[in-house]
Amino acid sequence: MSKQMKDIREIKLLDSEIYLCNQIKDLLAKRDRKNRYSKRQYTEHEILQIALNRLMSELISRH
């Protein structure tokens, strides 16, 4: 496989990973908004960290 083809494949994979991370982040934010009565409110940084951790777990489990 040529270098260009590998690069294109990696970019497509990265795009899907970024999309997945954003979806997780959105779901966590939505859950946080629904649980306003909850004592624990997540910061944007914490939500992003949770999303990244879930993404990494998913990627590791695929290999």
DSSP file (Angstrom, degrees, kcal/mol; ACC not computed):
  #  RESIDUE AA STRUCTURE BP1 BP2  ACC     N-H-->O    O-->H-N    N-H-->O    O-->H-N    TCO  KAPPA ALPHA  PHI   PSI    X-CA   Y-CA   Z-CA
    1    1 A M              0   0    0      0, 0.0     2,-0.0     0, 0.0     5,-0.0   0.000 360.0 360.0 360.0 136.7    0.0    0.0    0.0
    2    2 A S     >  -     0   0    0      1,-0.1     4,-2.2     4,-0.0     5,-0.2  -0.281 360.0-114.2 -72.5 159.7    1.4    3.4   -0.9
    3    3 A K  H  > S+     0   0    0      1,-0.2     4,-2.7     2,-0.2     5,-0.2   0.893 117.4  54.1 -60.8 -40.4    2.1    6.0    1.7
    4    4 A Q  H  > S+     0   0    0      1,-0.2     4,-2.4     2,-0.2    -1,-0.2   0.914 108.2  49.0 -62.2 -42.6   -0.6    8.2    0.4
    5    5 A M  H  > S+     0   0    0      2,-0.2     4,-2.3     1,-0.2    -1,-0.2   0.901 111.7  49.3 -63.7 -41.2   -3.2    5.4    0.7
    6    6 A K  H  X S+     0   0    0     -4,-2.2     4,-2.6     2,-0.2    -2,-0.2   0.914 110.9  50.3 -63.3 -42.6   -2.0    4.7    4.3
    7    7 A D  H  X S+     0   0    0     -4,-2.7     4,-2.4     2,-0.2    -2,-0.2   0.916 110.7  48.8 -62.1 -43.6   -2.3    8.4    5.2
    8    8 A I  H  X S+     0   0    0     -4,-2.4     4,-2.4     2,-0.2    -1,-0.2   0.919 111.9  49.5 -62.2 -43.9   -5.8    8.6    3.7
    9    9 A R  H  X S+     0   0    0     -4,-2.3     4,-2.1     1,-0.2    -2,-0.2   0.910 111.9  48.1 -62.2 -43.2   -6.8    5.5    5.7
   10   10 A E  H  X S+     0   0    0     -4,-2.6     4,-2.6     2,-0.2    -1,-0.2   0.877 110.4  51.8 -66.8 -37.5   -5.4    6.9    8.9
   11   11 A I  H  X S+     0   0    0     -4,-2.4     4,-2.7     2,-0.2    -2,-0.2   0.916 110.0  49.1 -64.7 -42.8   -7.1   10.3    8.4
   12   12 A K  H  X S+     0   0    0     -4,-2.4     4,-2.0     2,-0.2    -2,-0.2   0.905 112.4  48.4 -62.8 -41.0  -10.5    8.5    7.9
   13   13 A L  H  X S+     0   0    0     -4,-2.1     4,-2.1     2,-0.2    -2,-0.2   0.919 111.8  49.3 -64.5 -43.8   -9.9    6.5   11.0
   14   14 A L  H  X S+     0   0    0     -4,-2.6     4,-2.7     1,-0.2     5,-0.2   0.902 108.5  53.7 -62.3 -42.0   -9.0    9.7   12.9
   15   15 A D  H  X S+     0   0    0     -4,-2.7     4,-2.3     1,-0.2    -1,-0.2   0.911 110.0  47.1 -59.4 -42.6  -12.1   11.4   11.7
   16   16 A S  H  X S+     0   0    0     -4,-2.0     4,-2.4     2,-0.2    -1,-0.2   0.863 111.8  51.0 -69.5 -33.8  -14.3    8.6   12.9
   17   17 A E  H  X S+     0   0    0     -4,-2.1     4,-2.5     2,-0.2    -2,-0.2   0.904 110.8  48.1 -68.1 -41.0  -12.5    8.6   16.3
   18   18 A I  H  X S+     0   0    0     -4,-2.7     4,-2.5     2,-0.2    -2,-0.2   0.908 111.7  50.5 -64.3 -41.7  -13.0   12.4   16.7
   19   19 A Y  H  X S+     0   0    0     -4,-2.3     4,-2.4    -5,-0.2    -2,-0.2   0.933 111.0  48.5 -60.9 -46.5  -16.7   12.0   15.7
   20   20 A L  H  X S+     0   0    0     -4,-2.4     4,-2.5     1,-0.2    -2,-0.2   0.911 110.9  50.6 -60.4 -43.9  -17.1    9.2   18.3
   21   21 A C  H  X S+     0   0    0     -4,-2.5     4,-2.5     1,-0.2    -1,-0.2   0.911 111.0  48.6 -61.0 -43.7  -15.4   11.3   21.0
   22   22 A N  H  X S+     0   0    0     -4,-2.5     4,-2.5     2,-0.2    -1,-0.2   0.881 110.1  51.7 -65.2 -38.2  -17.7   14.2   20.2
   23   23 A Q  H  X S+     0   0    0     -4,-2.4     4,-2.4     2,-0.2    -2,-0.2   0.929 111.5  46.7 -63.5 -45.2  -20.7   12.0   20.4
   24   24 A I  H  X S+     0   0    0     -4,-2.5     4,-2.6     1,-0.2     5,-0.2   0.923 112.1  51.2 -61.7 -44.4  -19.7   10.7   23.8
   25   25 A K  H  X S+     0   0    0     -4,-2.5     4,-2.3     1,-0.2    -2,-0.2   0.914 110.7  48.5 -59.4 -44.4  -19.0   14.2   25.0
   26   26 A D  H  X S+     0   0    0     -4,-2.5     4,-2.5     2,-0.2    -1,-0.2   0.903 111.3  49.7 -63.8 -41.9  -22.4   15.4   23.8
   27   27 A L  H  X S+     0   0    0     -4,-2.4     4,-2.5     2,-0.2    -2,-0.2   0.905 111.5  48.6 -64.6 -41.0  -24.1   12.4   25.5
   28   28 A L  H  X S+     0   0    0     -4,-2.6     4,-2.4     2,-0.2    -2,-0.2   0.904 112.0  48.8 -65.1 -40.6  -22.3   13.1   28.8
   29   29 A A  H  X S+     0   0    0     -4,-2.3     4,-2.2    -5,-0.2    -2,-0.2   0.905 111.5  50.0 -64.7 -40.8  -23.2   16.8   28.6
   30   30 A K  H  X S+     0   0    0     -4,-2.5     4,-2.0     2,-0.2    -2,-0.2   0.912 111.0  49.0 -63.6 -42.8  -26.8   15.9   27.9
   31   31 A R  H  X S+     0   0    0     -4,-2.5     4,-1.7     1,-0.2    -2,-0.2   0.900 109.8  52.3 -62.4 -40.6  -26.8   13.5   30.9
   32   32 A D  H  < S+     0   0    0     -4,-2.4    -2,-0.2     1,-0.2    -1,-0.2   0.892 108.6  50.1 -63.7 -40.3  -25.3   16.2   33.0
   33   33 A R  H >< S+     0   0    0     -4,-2.2     3,-0.9     1,-0.2    -1,-0.2   0.878 110.1  50.8 -65.6 -37.0  -28.1   18.7   32.0
   34   34 A K  H 3< S+     0   0    0     -4,-2.0     3,-0.4     1,-0.3    -1,-0.2   0.828 108.4  53.3 -68.7 -31.0  -30.7   16.1   32.8
   35   35 A N  T ><  +     0   0    0     -4,-1.7     3,-2.0     1,-0.2    -1,-0.3  -0.175  64.3 135.1 -98.8  40.8  -29.2   15.5   36.3
   36   36 A R  T <  S+     0   0    0     -3,-0.9    -1,-0.2     1,-0.3    -2,-0.1   0.813  70.8  59.5 -57.8 -31.0  -29.2   19.2   37.4
   37   37 A Y  T 3  S+     0   0    0     -3,-0.4    -1,-0.3     2,-0.0    -2,-0.1   0.657  85.2 105.1 -73.0 -14.2  -30.6   18.0   40.7
   38   38 A S  S <  S-     0   0    0     -3,-2.0    -3,-0.0    -6,-0.2     0, 0.0  -0.335  75.1-133.9 -66.2 148.1  -27.5   15.9   41.2
   39   39 A K  S    S+     0   0    0      1,-0.1     2,-0.7     2,-0.0    -1,-0.1   0.769  89.2  73.5 -71.7 -25.9  -24.9   17.1   43.6
   40   40 A R        -     0   0    0     -5,-0.1     2,-0.5     2,-0.0    -2,-0.1  -0.817  60.7-177.6 -99.2 116.3  -22.1   16.3   41.1
   41   41 A Q        -     0   0    0     -2,-0.7     2,-0.3    -8,-0.0    -5,-0.0  -0.953  19.8-137.3-111.3 129.8  -21.7   18.7   38.2
   42   42 A Y        -     0   0    0     -2,-0.5     2,-0.1   -14,-0.1    -2,-0.0  -0.635  11.6-133.7 -87.0 140.9  -19.1   17.9   35.6
   43   43 A T     >  -     0   0    0     -2,-0.3     4,-2.4     1,-0.1     5,-0.2  -0.460  29.6-106.5 -81.3 164.4  -16.9   20.6   34.1
   44   44 A E  H  > S+     0   0    0      1,-0.2     4,-2.3     2,-0.2     5,-0.2   0.883 122.9  53.2 -57.8 -39.1  -16.3   20.7   30.3
   45   45 A H  H  > S+     0   0    0      2,-0.2     4,-2.3     1,-0.2    -1,-0.2   0.913 108.8  48.3 -63.8 -43.3  -12.7   19.4   31.0
   46   46 A E  H  > S+     0   0    0      2,-0.2     4,-2.4     1,-0.2    -2,-0.2   0.895 110.9  50.8 -65.3 -39.8  -14.0   16.4   33.0
   47   47 A I  H  X S+     0   0    0     -4,-2.4     4,-2.4     1,-0.2    -2,-0.2   0.928 111.8  47.3 -62.7 -44.7  -16.6   15.6   30.3
   48   48 A L  H  X S+     0   0    0     -4,-2.3     4,-2.6     1,-0.2    -2,-0.2   0.894 110.9  52.0 -64.0 -39.7  -13.9   15.6   27.6
   49   49 A Q  H  X S+     0   0    0     -4,-2.3     4,-2.3     2,-0.2    -2,-0.2   0.904 110.1  48.4 -63.6 -42.0  -11.6   13.5   29.8
   50   50 A I  H  X S+     0   0    0     -4,-2.4     4,-2.4     2,-0.2    -2,-0.2   0.923 111.9  50.0 -62.7 -44.5  -14.3   10.9   30.3
   51   51 A A  H  X S+     0   0    0     -4,-2.4     4,-2.3     1,-0.2    -2,-0.2   0.914 111.3  48.0 -61.4 -43.6  -15.1   10.9   26.5
   52   52 A L  H  X S+     0   0    0     -4,-2.6     4,-2.7     2,-0.2    -1,-0.2   0.894 110.7  51.5 -65.3 -39.6  -11.4   10.4   25.7
   53   53 A N  H  X S+     0   0    0     -4,-2.3     4,-2.3     2,-0.2    -2,-0.2   0.910 111.1  47.6 -63.0 -42.0  -11.1    7.6   28.2
   54   54 A R  H  X S+     0   0    0     -4,-2.4     4,-2.2     2,-0.2    -2,-0.2   0.895 111.7  50.7 -66.2 -39.2  -14.0    5.8   26.8
   55   55 A L  H  X S+     0   0    0     -4,-2.3     4,-2.6     2,-0.2    -2,-0.2   0.935 110.8  48.3 -62.5 -46.8  -12.7    6.3   23.3
   56   56 A M  H  X S+     0   0    0     -4,-2.7     4,-2.6     1,-0.2     5,-0.2   0.899 110.3  51.9 -62.6 -40.3   -9.3    4.9   24.3
   57   57 A S  H  X S+     0   0    0     -4,-2.3     4,-2.2     2,-0.2    -1,-0.2   0.907 110.7  48.8 -61.1 -41.7  -11.0    1.9   25.9
   58   58 A E  H  X S+     0   0    0     -4,-2.2     4,-1.2     2,-0.2    -2,-0.2   0.919 112.4  47.5 -63.6 -44.7  -12.9    1.2   22.8
   59   59 A L  H  X S+     0   0    0     -4,-2.6     4,-0.8     1,-0.2     3,-0.3   0.903 112.2  49.3 -65.0 -41.0   -9.8    1.4   20.6
   60   60 A I  H >< S+     0   0    0     -4,-2.6     3,-0.7     1,-0.2    -1,-0.2   0.899 108.7  52.9 -65.1 -40.5   -7.8   -0.8   22.9
   61   61 A S  H 3< S+     0   0    0     -4,-2.2    -1,-0.2     1,-0.2    -2,-0.2   0.763 103.4  58.7 -69.1 -23.2  -10.6   -3.4   23.0
   62   62 A R  H 3<        0   0    0     -4,-1.2    -1,-0.2    -3,-0.3    -2,-0.2   0.762 360.0 360.0 -74.4 -24.8  -10.7   -3.5   19.1
   63   63 A H    <<        0   0    0     -4,-0.8    -1,-0.2    -3,-0.7    -2,-0.2   0.466 360.0 360.0 -88.0 360.0   -7.1   -4.5   18.9
